[in-house]
Amino acid sequence: MKRRDCTLHERLMRVCMVHPDLGIGGAERLVVDAAIGLQNRHHSVVFYTSHHDPNRCFVETRNGQLQVNHIRPPFPRSIRGKLHILLAHARQLHLTMHLLAPWSPKYDVYFVDQLSTCVPFLRMFARTPVVFYCHFPDKLLAEGELKFVDGKLQRKHVGLLKRMYRYPMDWLEEVTTRQADVILSNSRFTARVFASYFPSIRQTPTTVYPGINISAYEQQFDAVNPDIAAVASQQPTLLSLNRFEKKKNAALAIESFARLRQHAQLPQMRLVLAGGYDPRLEDNVQTLTLLLDLTRTHGLSLNVIKSSTSSVELPKLDDTSPTPDILFLLNFSDEQRTALLTAPSTRALLYTPANEHFGIVPVEAMCCGLPVLACDSGGPTESIVDAPATDRTGWLRTPDADEWANALTEIMGMRETERAALSQRAKDRARKVFGMEAMAENLEHALEEAVGMGAPGVPLLLWIGLVLAVLGAYLA
């Protein structure tokens, strides 16, 4: 988009970023970096969220660098592990009421991330343009109902009640997303899925890749810090950074590591599985338990640690080792992440999720010059260059343990000159395509486009129908 011809002062924007849960996931990292990037371009940025735990959030959201308004809702996240999406809608409607209150500040544009429930109400009552950032349609993420595998939608058998529950939720997602003035996606992969499964939306999402704060990976850290010392090792290390969720498929990393050690005869290597862990989430607990059992099945030693900033209780284990083959790191700190990504002993990052919508972790690894091995589907096919070998920044392979072990054998066998050349290519690509400055500039253009559209119009009959439908869904 062509930038409007106006002075710097005239085009400064007051941006309100609306996010349902300002935690420590990839989506949250994106909006935090986006906010910092916009602030660096002299815009005013304020967050509104329904959940912000100072013990489980990015440091920029708790140290005053970013202004965060935490509006605590009267609704839980779930009821006995059920009704997640219904309660998510209710929580965001509660947040929207605060945004629309007469005493609330006015903004030039709203940037809504992940959940679109609030979009039509912000346009209708605040008469303010809205930019919606789509990570992936929720209708394709509903566990047990739909699974999207690059190009094909696979349906699983679900009961009548679940279908009845999902239908109004899916309808609400589509109709509210459709009202955004500008729709963005985190990858071309997500944009293709979006166009296929939201047929009533004529607007083609513009891809704005997530960006990372490259300077955060260049900062020095204290090597004698107990947290850093706990993860440091001279052993050749393979690294996996992911939340402890079943869909992240960290089991692939363990299986590949076991085969590599067996076939390549590299007994002194280790694997570090680091990620977010919340004992309140059944999926997290079950996934960690399964990964520990898989480690034992392969006869590998293990240990489980956490960062000093984490308040979670470690599982009680009788078979931990001070020098484990596999180290499980729960809720790592930013310093631990950077130390692991930049350590000379770390040889590769293993990114195991298939059909990931984007995946910021491979970009973080490339920023640090670390070779990446990822699945050949979804967002990583856009961030990682596999061929030709002269341009390579990583390896893309089908999620098969034998294929991954073969790729890791190739990675471990690289000459120092080859590794140095790949490292520089990866750093250059991360900075040019996925730097925070590039994302902030593209996002700024999208926000300016929305602001340039002026105050939104409101088709009255549409909104009467929407309000009645929402009220009906919650009363039911």
N, C-alpha and C positions, 0 to 999 in steps of 0.2 A: 504494500500500500504506500502511496506517496504521502509524505509527511505534510501536514498543513503548514502554510507559510505564515508563521506567527512568532512572536517573541517567546523566549524561554518562560517568562513569567505567565504569559497568557495560556500556555499549554500545560502548566503544572496541574496535576490532577489530585483530587482527594479520593483515594481508593479504599473501599471497604471489602475485605476478603472474608468470605463466609465459608467456614469449614466445620464439619460435624464433630470431628475428634482430633484435636491438635496433639497427637502423640508422637511416636518415633518411627512410623512407617515410611515407605518410599514416597507415598502421596504427600505426606506431611513435610518431608524433606524438600519436595518440589515447591510447595507453596511458601515455605520459609525462605528458600533461596530466591524465589520470585519476588517476595516482599523486600528482601534485602537489595536485590537488583534494582527494583523500582525506587527504593529510597536513595540508592546511589545515583539515580538519575533525577533526584530532587523532588520526587512525588511524595505526597503524604499517604501513608499506608496504616490501616488499623484492622486488626483481626477481631472477628466475633466467632465464638465457638461454644458448643454445648459441653465439651469435656476438655480439661487441661490439667493434667497432673504434674506438678513441679518435679516429681521424682521420676517421671517417665515422659520427658519431652526434650526437644532440642534446646540447647543452652541459650540460643538467641531469643527464645520465647519466654525465658524466665529471668534474664539478666538486664532487661530494660531496653535492649537493642530494638525490639519490636513491641509495639503496644498491643496487648492481648486483653480482650474483654471476655471473661469466662462467665457465661450465663447458665447457671445450674438449673437443669430442668426437673420437673416433678416426676418424670417418668424414668424407669430403669432402662438399661440397654436391652434386657430380655427378661422373660418370665420363665424360669426353669429351663433356660437354654432355648426358648422358643420365641417366636414373634419378633425377631430382630428387626426386620425391615419395617413392619408396622410401627414399632416403637421408635425407629429412626425417623420416620416421617413425623410422628408426634413430637419428638424432641426438636426437630428443625422448625416445625410450626410454632413451637413455644419460643424458639430463638428469634423467629421472624417477627413475632409480636413485639419483642424488645426493640428490634431494628426499626419498626414502624411507629413506635411510641412517639407522642408529640415532643417529648424532651430529648429524643435521640438526635445526634448530629446528622447533618445532611451531607451527602457525598455526591461526587460527579458520576461515579460508576461503581457497580457492585461486581466483584469477581467471585463467582460461586464455584466451589470445587466439590466433586464427587456426587453430592446429593442435590437433585434439582427441585425438590419440593417447594422451596421458597421463591423460585424464579418468577412465576406469574404474579405473586402477591407483592413482590418488590417493584415490579413494573407497574402494577395496577394502582397501588396506594402511594408508593414513594415517587411515582412518575420519573423513575431513574433507569437508565439503560443497564442491562445485565449481560455480562460475559460469562458463559458456562464452560468449564473445563472438564471434558469427559475422559476418564481413565478407562472405563469399559462399562457397557450397559449392565446394570445389576441383573436384568432378566436373564443374562447369560452366565451369571455367577451363582445363581441360586443352587445351593448344594443339594444334590439328589434329584434335581429336575432337569437342568440344562448344562451341557458341557460343550464349550466351543473348541474345536480342534482345527486350527488354521484352514478355513474354507468350508468346514462341515459342522453342522449343529447336531449334536447327539442328544437324544432325549432318553432319559431313564424313566422307568416305570414309577409313577407316584400315585398316591391315592386321590380320590375325588376331593376331599377336604383341602389337601395341599394345592390342588389346581384351582379350587375356588378362592383360596387365600391369595394365590399368586396373581390371578387374573387382574383384580383391581389395582394391585401394586404395580404390575407391568404397564397397565394402561396409564396410571398416574405418572410413572417415570417418563413415558413417551410424550404425554400431552404437556407436562411441565417443562421438559427439556426443549420442546418445540417453541416455547415462548421466548427463549433467550434471543437477544439481539445479535450476538455473535457466539458461535459455538466453536470451541477449540478441541483438539484431540492430542494425546501425548505421543502418538506415532501414526504412521500411515496405515499400519496394521489395524489399529483401533478405529481409524477413520473408515476403512473398508468394512469392518464389522458393523460399525454404527450405521452406515448407509444401507447395509443389507437388512438389518433387523429393526430399524426404525423407519418403516416405509412412508409414514405420513410426514416425515421431516424432509423438506425439499432442500434445506440449506446444507451444503457440503462442509463438514468440519475442516477448519484450517489446522494443520499440524504445527504445533509449537513444542519442540523437544524440551524435556526437562533439562535444566542446566545445573551445574554444580559450582560451588565456590572453590575454585582451584587453589586459592591462597590458603584454605583450611588444611590442605594436604601438604603444604610447604612449611608449616609452622614446626618449630623445634619442640621436642618434648623431653621431659626429664627421664633419662634412662634408669635412674635409681628409684623412681616412683614405684611403689609396691605393685600398682596395677600394671605398669609396663613390664616390670620384672617377672610378673606372674605369667605373661604370655611370650616372653622373649626366649629364644632358643637358637643354638647354632645348627640344629638339625635342618636339613632341607625340608621346607614346609609347603604344603598345599593348603589353600584357604578357601572356606565357604562362608559367605555372609548372607544370611537369610533369617527371617522369622521362623520359629519352630512351629511350622504348620505343615500338615500333610501334603497340601498342594504344592509346596515348594520342593518336594521330592529330594530332600537331603540324603535319603537312602542311596541315591545314585552315586553320590560322592563317596560314601563308605564302600559300596560295592566296587567302584572303579579303583579306589585306593587299595583295597585288598588284592585285587587282580594285579595291579601295578607292582605291589610289593612282592607278589609271588612270582610273576613272570620276569620282571626286570631285576629281581634279586637286590632290592634296595631296602634292607631291613632297618636302616637308621632314619628313614623318613618319618614324618608325622603329618597328620591332618588336623586342622583346627576348624571346628564347626562353631561359628559364632552367630548369635542372633538374638532378636527380641523374644522374651519369654514372660508370659503372664500366667501364674498358677490358677488364676480365676477362670481361665479359658480351657475348656475340656480338650479342645483340639491341640493346644500347646502341650498339655500334660501327657496326653496319649502319644503325641508325636515324639516327644523326648524319650518316653519309655520305650517305644518301638526302636528308636535309633540306638539306645543303649543296649537293648537286647540283640540288635543286629551286629553291633560291635563285638559283643561277647561270642556270637555265633561264629564269627570269623577268627576267633582266638586272639583278638587285638586288645591290648590294655587301654584303659581309659581313665579320665579324670573329669570332674565337673566343677567349674569355678564360676565366679561372677565378679563384676566390677564392684569397687568399694561404694559406688554411688547407688547401687541397686539394693532394694530392701527385700527382694524375694528370698524365700527360704530354699536352700539347696536340698535336693533329694538326698535321703540318707542311704549311702551305698557302702558296701563292705569290700569292694574290689577295686578301689581307686589306686592309681600309681602316680608317684611324683614325676616320672618321665614317661607319660602315656604315649601310645601310638596315635590315639585320637583324643584331642582336648576339646571338651564342650565348654564354650564360654557364653554364659547367659547375660544378656543386657549389657553388652560391651559399651565402654565409654568412647567418646570421639577420639581421645588420645590413644586408646588401645587399637581402635580401627586403623588410625593413621600409622601407628607403629607396625602393625601386621602387614599393611599394604606396602609399606616402604622398606621393610626389613630386607637386607641382602639375602637372607636365607629363604625368603618366600619366593617360590619358583613360579606359581601360577594361581589364578583365581578360578574356582570351579563354580559356575552359575547353573544350577540344576533345574530351575522351573521350566517347563515346556509351555509354549503359547503364552509367554509372559507379555502383558500389554505394552510395556516398554522395558523396564528393568534398569534402575539407576546404578546398581552395583557394578555391572561391567564398565560403565563409564568412569566410575570412581577408580576402578583398577587401571583403566587405560590412562587416566590422569596421572597415576603414579608410575606409569611405564611398565605395568605388570601384565604378562600374557594372560589372556582370558580363554577359558574353554566353556562354551555355552551350548544350549540346545539350538538346533537349526530351525527354529520357528519363532513367530512373534517378533517383539521389539528388538531382541538382540541381533536379528538379521539386518537391522538398519543401523545399529550402533557399531557392530563389529565388522571389520573387513577380513574375510577369510582367504579370498583369492583375487588376483594372483598373489603368489608367495612374496613377490617383491613389494606388495602394498599391505601385506598382512599385519593386522593388529591383534588377531586372536584366531581361535579355531571354533567352527560351528559343526556339531555332530549330532546325529540322532541320539536320543536318550537311551543308549544301550551301554551297559557297563564294559563290555569287551571293546567296543569302538572308542569309548572314553579312555580306557586303559592304553590303547594303542596311541591315541593322541597325546596322552600324558607322557608316554615313552618318548615320543618325538620332541615334546617340549623339554623334557629332562635332558635330552641328548643334544640340545642346541649348543653351538659354539658361542663363546663370549661375544664375538663380533656380531653374530646373528642376533643374539639376545639384545645387544646394545642398539642395533639398528631398528629392531621391532619396537623396543622401548621408546625410542625417539618418535617413531611413526605414531605410536599410540598416544603419546603426550600431545603431539601436534594436532591429531584429529580431535581429541577430547577438548582441547582449548578452542579450536576453530569452530566446531559444530555444536559442542555441548557445554561450552563455558557459560557461566552465569550472565556475562555481558550479552552474549548472543540471545539467550532466552529472554532477558529483560527487554532487549530492543524489540524482539518479535512480539512479546506480550504488550509492550507499550503501544505498538502499532495497532494491535487488536483493541485495546482499551480506547485509544483515540478514535478508532473507527466507530465504536459503540457510542462514544460521547458525541461524535459528529452527527449521529442519527437524530439527536434531539430527544425530547420527552416522548416516551412510548405512548402510542394510542391504545385504547382498551375497547375491544368489542364487548359490549355489555352482556349480550345473551350468552356469549362464550363463558364469561366469568361467573354469571349466575349459575350456569350448569356446572362449572368446575367447583365452585364453593359447595353447592348442594351435594355433588358427588363425593367430595372429601368428607363433608360432615356425615353423609350416609355411611361411608366406609368405616369411620371411627365409632359411630353409634352402634354399628353392627358388631 
